[in-house]
Amino acid sequence: MKKLVLIALTGLLFGCSSEHDDLKTFMKCGIAANQLEQGAAFKMISQKMEQYTKEKNIQGSARDAMYLGQEVRDEMNLEGQSFEGQIETLIDIYNSSKCVKLHEQPEIDVSSLLNH
């Protein structure tokens, strides 16, 4: 997760809403992969985010990254959920078509994680 945040720190721009939305997607998918301990997926998402920020020449500040990170966490709405609810939310995010396209890994079955 630290690497993903560091990439975001070096590459935020709030002037273009599509880039802002793309960065939020990278961060949501990265958080989900990290929390679900999906290392290969997290690495792929981080690499793609780094490539994206370089290609788009996106620049920003640590403050921008902090605000974006908080916005993403608020949208994920994990606080106040039970452990099982958090896992299901994270899996829903991880298995979303946008995230699967980013991490290029198979979808996760909810029951496989909750039964461990």
N, C-alpha and C positions, 0 to 999 in steps of 0.2 A: 504494500500500500504506500509506503514511503516513496518508492520510486515513482509511482503514478502521481502522487502529489507534487513531487519535485518537477516532473515533466509539466504538470499543470502550472506550476509556479513560473516556469520559463516560457509558457505559451498561452497566456490568456488575452483575449480581446473581447470587449463587451460591445464594440461598435457594430458588429454584424451578428444578427440574431441567429442565422443558420450556423455560424461557427460556434456561437455560444451554446446552442442546442446540441451540436455535435460533441463539444467538450463535455457537456453534462452527460451525454450518452456514454462516452468513454469512461467517465468517472463512475457512473452508476454500475456499469458492467464490471469495471475494475474492483469496485467495492464488493460487489456480489461474489466475484471470483475469489477474491482474497478471503472474505469471511467464510466461504464454503471450502476453503483450502484447496482450490483448484489452481495449482502453481503454473501449469503449462498454459492455461487459459489466461491467467493474470499476466504472464510474461508476454503472450501474444498481444493482448490488449495494450499493454504498456508500449510495446514496440510500434504498434500501429498508431497510437496517440502521438508518440514522439515523431514519427514520420509525417503525420498529418500536420502537426504544428510547424514543422520545418517547411513542408510544401506550401502551406498557407502563409508562412512568415508571420505567425501569430506571436505577439509579444504582450506582456502584461506584468503585473506586480504581484508580490506576495499577498497584498491586501485583496487583489482581484481573486486570487486562488482561494483565499479564506472565505470570501463571500460566495464564490461558486461552490465550494465544498459544503458550506452550510445549506445552500439552496438545494443541493443534491440530497443531502441527508434529510432535510425537511420533506422533500418529495418522496423519498423512500419510506418515510413514516414508520420506522422500526421501533422507536421508543414507545413504551407502554404496551407493546405486544408481548405475548407469551413467547417463550423460546421457540415452540413449534410454529407459532405465527410468524416470527422473524425468519425462521428457516424457509417456510413456505413463500414468504415475500421475496427473499433472496433468490430462491430457486426460480420463481416466476420471472424475476428480472434476468437472471442468468440464462434461462431458456427462451427468452424473448427473441424474436427473429433478428433484431438489431444486434443483440449480444452474441448470438450464435454466429452471425456473420463476422463479428469482430474476433471472437476467441477461437473459432474454427474447431471446437470440441463437441463431442456428443452432448445432448441434453442430459440433465440429471433427473433421476426418478426420486420424487419426494420420499417415498417409503424407504428407499435404500439408505438415505441419510438419517432418518428418524429412528430406524431400527438398530443403529450402531450403539 
